[in-house]
């Protein structure tokens, strides 16, 4: 579901609260094009457009020490502006929050107070690693797919319970592992490309007793066609990858994001 949401540009309207002076990190990315010599290919459109990216006064040093206190009044004002724009999800992504998450967590609390109906995430909870572009872009993708996934899984859990299901429902991840629905709802980005990741894992499992060591797997759905090479019974993996990129259309994931958790877009994922 999450992969289809990204491929069809059918996700939530996402707002972003970020450290003042770094509003354009999401748009600048790394300042390079995927095809550096072709000026005709546009950069992928950020999933949180610039007018929904709100700069907030706060600053932490590289070691997590507070340099500038969090301006809570600015956070509340930003929430009011985002509410007027009808945002469905909000990401809080401050500099150095993986070293000290206090500013980011407080801003998340305020967002949930001011926007009780919105899906709110902090980048430190989604992708706690250095380099703000990796961390914030991964959190934005999680917020982009999160509301739809949370509603879907919530209804599924309730329906199963009402119909007498007493088993343990597990949701697949992009590292071919599984997690509980509650975790998937909170960290929706873990489910992006979970289908294409699980297909090679399943093929390797089936092929092992048959002593088939080198395989090519194909996973075809309604919106994607994924191929993976399995060499010596080990699926090829990638720290970075792209979704839906083409020479004519800039996809929301045509520049990858990654996760130290090995279960978000797309680190540890197969391709």
C-alpha atoms as one frame of an Amber mdcrd trajectory, in Angstrom:
protein
   0.000   0.000   0.000   2.750   2.474   0.920   4.673   1.812  -2.279   1.543
   2.391  -4.368   0.831   5.599  -2.468   4.239   6.959  -3.450   4.077   5.755
  -7.050   0.658   7.327  -7.612   1.390  10.575  -5.716  -1.635   9.869  -3.565
  -0.229  10.597  -0.111  -1.022  13.134   2.575  -0.502  16.877   2.424   2.678
  17.240   4.510   3.979  20.221   6.441   7.518  20.463   7.831   8.891  22.341
  10.827  12.638  22.768  10.543  15.478  24.794  12.028  15.471  28.435  10.941
  17.894  28.901   8.060  17.462  25.346   6.782  14.044  25.594   5.180  15.350
  24.525   1.783  17.313  21.440   2.819  14.565  19.195   1.488  14.539  20.934
  -1.899  18.302  21.336  -2.305  18.951  17.696  -1.368  22.667  17.211  -2.154
  22.789  19.922  -4.797  23.387  17.465  -7.632  21.264  15.840 -10.317  20.927
  12.099 -10.813  21.944  12.723 -14.451  24.474  15.554 -14.070  24.861  16.267
 -17.795  21.176  16.393 -18.698  19.711  19.786 -17.805  16.270  18.927 -19.157
  15.310  16.476 -16.403  13.625  18.290 -13.509  14.451  17.601  -9.898  11.835
  15.559  -8.038   9.219  17.693  -6.345   9.610  17.624  -2.527   6.772  15.859
  -0.756   6.581  18.848   1.595   6.403  21.906  -0.709   8.244  25.074   0.288
   5.142  27.005   1.359   4.432  24.239   3.888   7.975  24.231   5.296   8.054
  26.411   8.421  11.387  27.700   9.855  11.538  27.618  13.656  14.019  29.441
  15.869  16.079  26.841  17.756  19.595  25.473  17.533  21.641  22.676  19.000
  25.382  22.293  18.678  27.038  19.284  17.084  27.392  17.630  20.487  23.740
  18.156  21.415  24.357  21.168  23.648  21.638  23.810  23.395  22.739  26.956
  21.591  19.341  28.627  21.041  16.203  27.639  22.986  13.164  26.389  21.117
  10.741  29.198  20.295   7.521  27.466  21.288   5.411  30.437  20.203   6.754
  30.027  16.663   5.856  26.338  16.717   2.272  27.171  17.699   2.070  29.893
  15.050   3.381  27.472  12.423   0.751  24.935  13.442  -1.978  27.518  12.975
  -0.659  28.327   9.501  -0.489  24.655   8.562  -4.016  24.111   9.858  -5.277
  26.864   7.544  -3.568  25.090   4.642  -5.326  21.843   5.505  -2.242  19.717
   6.127  -2.864  16.097   7.070   0.596  15.262   8.389   3.426  17.215  10.024
   7.120  16.410  10.314   9.424  18.033  12.855  13.022  17.866  11.678  15.629
  19.947  13.512  19.421  19.982  13.202  21.333  17.581  15.451  18.144  16.097
  16.898  19.727  12.642  16.800  22.218  13.928  19.394  19.638  15.717  21.541
  15.981  15.180  20.755  14.544  17.512  23.400  13.666  20.375  21.016  12.186
  18.069  18.448  10.146  16.060  20.925   8.744  19.198  22.532   7.780  20.555
  19.111   6.056  17.248  18.332   4.075  17.557  21.581   2.979  21.073  20.666
   1.988  19.989  17.146  -0.171  17.221  18.557  -1.826  19.723  20.915  -2.461
  22.280  18.174  -3.287  19.797  15.404  -5.099  16.922  17.136  -6.320  15.422
  13.853  -2.947  15.454  12.102  -0.394  12.649  11.756   2.730  14.030  13.492
   6.223  12.519  13.484   9.666  13.609  14.601  12.700  12.811  12.485  14.557
  11.520  15.555  11.959   8.766  15.909  12.040   7.768  12.243  15.685   8.097
  11.240  18.077   9.017  14.095  21.304   9.474  12.154  23.641  12.276  11.135
  22.992  14.382   8.012  19.724  16.209   8.100  18.691  15.503   4.510  18.686
  11.734   5.011  16.857  12.040   8.282  14.266  14.643   7.319  13.486  13.249
   3.871  12.900   9.796   5.337  10.582  11.280   7.972   8.694  13.222   5.290
   8.080  10.042   3.301   6.840   8.372   6.482   4.386  11.231   7.020   3.356
  11.172   3.356   2.198   7.557   3.503   1.383   7.419   7.225  -2.235   8.650
   7.391  -3.508   6.274   4.698  -1.606   3.336   6.147  -2.701   4.072   9.719
  -6.365   4.244   8.686  -6.080   1.057   6.646  -4.337  -0.954   9.352  -6.585
   0.417  12.067  -9.668  -0.736  10.177  -8.040  -4.085   9.429  -7.160  -4.758
  13.061 -10.663  -3.829  14.180 -12.338  -5.951  11.493 -10.199  -8.985  12.318
 -10.948  -8.609  16.010 -14.704  -8.293  15.388 -14.613 -11.447  13.288 -12.906
 -13.543  15.921  -9.278 -13.439  14.752  -7.041 -14.415  17.672  -3.741 -14.742
  15.856  -0.883 -12.268  15.639  -1.072  -9.873  12.690   2.373  -8.963  11.315
   3.266  -6.395   8.660   6.201  -6.812   6.283   9.093  -4.346   6.178  11.459
  -3.157   3.458  14.205  -5.355   4.915  11.965  -8.427   4.389  11.335  -8.653
   8.119   8.047  -8.143   9.961   6.661  -5.817  12.628   3.465  -5.275  14.601
   0.729  -3.060  13.081   1.203  -0.480  15.853   4.830   0.045  14.797   3.861
   0.250  11.127   1.306   2.952  11.903   3.897   5.031  13.761   6.805   4.428
  11.350   5.030   3.968   8.056   8.172   4.443   5.981   9.303   0.973   7.080
   6.639  -0.512   4.804   7.704   1.244   1.594   8.963  -1.391  -0.871   8.214
  -4.154   1.626   6.531  -6.217  -1.083   9.456  -6.111  -3.520  11.802  -6.905
  -0.617   9.851  -9.909   0.625   9.509 -11.560  -2.787  13.262 -12.293  -3.150
  13.436 -13.423   0.480  10.604 -15.873  -0.137  12.192 -17.085  -3.385  15.526
 -17.702  -1.661  13.740 -19.667   1.065  11.893 -21.853  -1.436  14.982 -22.346
  -3.612  17.269 -23.417  -0.762  16.031 -27.043  -0.354  16.088 -27.361  -4.147
  19.743 -26.295  -4.162  19.004 -23.425  -6.568  21.654 -20.852  -5.735  21.409
 -18.290  -8.538  17.991 -16.855  -9.368  16.212 -13.873 -10.868  12.906 -13.014
  -9.183  10.072 -10.933 -10.564   7.428  -9.264  -8.411   4.606  -7.684 -10.395
   1.665  -5.773  -8.955  -0.823  -3.255 -10.191   1.595  -0.310 -10.195   5.134
  -1.713 -10.204   7.372  -4.395 -11.696  10.363  -5.350  -9.565  13.293  -7.595
 -10.416  15.963  -8.912  -8.045  19.131 -10.934  -8.557  19.817 -13.739  -6.091
  23.418 -14.906  -6.272  24.641 -17.792  -4.161  21.261 -17.790  -2.361  21.708
 -14.181  -1.206  19.437 -11.427  -2.627  21.245  -8.326  -3.823  20.695  -5.451
  -1.406  21.135  -1.707  -1.655  21.606   1.123   0.827  20.097   3.513  -1.707
  17.526   3.095  -4.428  14.837   4.945  -6.375  11.131   4.469  -6.859   9.273
   5.436 -10.002  12.054   7.546 -11.491  11.952   8.131 -15.236  13.377  10.485
 -17.828  10.030  12.210 -18.265   8.591  12.409 -14.762  10.310  13.330 -11.533
   9.081  10.922  -8.924   8.848  11.704  -5.214  11.447   9.034  -4.506  13.685
   9.418  -7.515  16.277  10.472  -5.004  16.523   7.848  -2.337  16.355   8.098
   1.386  17.850   5.653   3.799  17.635   4.377   7.338  20.091   3.114   9.869
  17.249   0.910  11.055  17.541  -1.104   7.859  13.789  -0.990   7.506  12.853
   2.299   5.989  13.119   3.597   2.485  15.171   1.654   1.427  18.203   0.651
   3.196  18.545  -2.982   3.535  15.938  -3.343   0.864  16.318  -5.661  -2.096
  16.237  -4.603  -5.678
